[in-house]
Amino acid sequence: MSKIGKINISIPDKVKAALTGNVLNIEGPLGKKSLNIDLDMFKIDITEGKNISIKPIKINENSKRLWGMNRSLINNAVIGSSTGYHKTLELVGVGYRAALKGKQLNLQLGYSHDINFDIPEGIKITVEKQTILKITGPDKQQVGTTASKIKTFRKIEPYKGKGVREQGQYVLKKEGKKK
């Protein structure tokens, strides 16, 4: 039995969920998401627009594996369409700064050139200070992927801790050279 899969998903008032064929459509104030569900393997019940439950038709190794994952995907879509997801990145280092130029994020990360990052569709990036970026969007995976791509432009250096990091991320610093 899946511990996560057994839990019902509560739907907020602003969010609507509808099952058409094998596609579950979730629509809210921040956006809409469509999920393909294998109805040969799972049964989905939407009770009065308040709860969604997912149960396997036949319990075997494969359905046990996918039960919790499908429940989590549905839950992430419900949360994303109602409240959304966000990640905050910090640029740590002398002269490191960020600025928005239209649909591009301009990053100065200590290289001889600026880095222009194209903001994906559905993602909103705001520069709170020159060194703090806030990435928001309705899709949890897309927000995480965007944050990860920006972090790869300047990985955290272990001696001084310079680089792009998530807010609150712990950095293990190494001891430098001894005389």
N, C-alpha and C positions, 0 to 999 in steps of 0.2 A: 504494500500500500504506500502511496505517496503522501508524505506529511503535508507538503505544500499543495498538492493537487486537490486534496479534500476540502480546503478552505474555500468558502464562497467569496465571490468578488462583489463588493457593494458598489453600486453605481450612484454617483452624485446626481443632484436634481438637474443640473444643466446639461448632462451627458445623455445621449440617446444611443442605444445599441439595438441592432437589427440583424437577423440572420437571413440571408438570401442565398439559397443553394448551399454551397460549402464556403461562402465568404461571410465573415462576421464584420459588419460595418459599425465603427464606433465614431460618433460625431459629437464634438463639444465646442466650447467657445474659442479654444486655441487651435483647433484644426480637426481633421478627420483622418482615420487610419483604417485600412482594410487588411484583415488577416485571413489567410487561407487555412481552413481547419479540415482535417481528414475525418469526414463524418462516417467513414467505414470503421474507424477505430474509436472515435469519441462521440459522446452524446452531449449536446449543449442545451441547457435549460435557462431561458430568460424569464424570471418571474416578475410580472407586473412592472417591468422596467426598473426594478430596484436591485435585483441580484442576478449574477450569472454564475452557474455551476457547470463544471465540466467533469464528466465521468467516462471511464473507458467502457466500451461495450463488452469486450472480452479481456480479462486480465492475463497478460503474459509478459515476458521479459521486455519486449519492444514497447508495449503500451505503458508499462511502469516507467520506463525511461523517458517517454515523451509526455507523460501526464503532467508532471510538475512544470516542465518547460513551457508547454502550451498555456497552462494557467498563468504563469509568470508573464508571458508575452501579452496575454489579454489584459492582465492587471496593469502592465506598463503602458499599454495603449489607453486604458481608461484614465490613469493618472496623468499621462501626457496631454490628453485632450482637455482635461479639466484644469490642472494647475501648471503643468509643464515641468521641464527639467532645466537645471542650470549648473554650470561649473564655473569656478573662479580661478583664473590663472594669474600668477605673479611673475614679473620679470625682475630678476635679482641680478644686479651688476651695474657698474659705472657706465653711464651712457646708454643703457638699454631702455628703449621706449617704443610705444605703439601709437598709431594714429589711424583713423578711418579715412579712406579716400574713396567715396562712392561705395561700390560693391566690393572693394578690396580692403584688406587689412595690411597696413604698411608697418613692418617691424624693423627696428634697428637693434641688432643683437651683437654688435662688436665685430662684424665682418666688414670687409672693404666695400660691400654693397648692401643696399636695403633689400629686404625680402618682402615681396608682394604676394599675399595669400588671398586667393579668390574665395569669398564666403559662399558656402553651399546654399542651395535653395531650401528654405524652411528654417534656417538657422539665423539668429540675430546675435550680433556681437556688439557690445558696448564697451568703450574705453572709459572706465571710471576716473582713474588717474592716468598718467602716462605709463605707469608700470603695472596697472591692474586691469585685466580683461574679464568681462563677464559674458559667458556663452550661454544662450538660452534657446530652447526649442521644444516642440511637442514630442519628438522622437528621442528616446533615451539613448539608443545606439548611435544615432547621428550626432548627438551632442558629445558623447564620449569619444567618437572617432575624430571629430573636429578638434577637440581638446588635445587628443593624442598626437595629431598631425602637427599642431602648433608647438607642442612640447618637444618634438623631434628636431625642430630647427636649431635649438641650442640645448643640448642635454646638460643636466646638472653636473658641474665639475666638483669632484670630491674634496678638494683642498680648500677652496674659498667659498664653495656653495653657490657659485654664479650659474645662472641659466634660467630656463623657464620651468616653473613648478606649479602644482596645484596649491591652493591656499590651504595651509595647515599640514602640508606634506612634510614628513620628517626626512632630513638629509643627514646621512651618516658622514661626518667629516673625518678625513684622515689627518694624521699628524704630519707636519712638514719636515723639512730637512733639519737635522740638529747640527750645531757647530762643534 
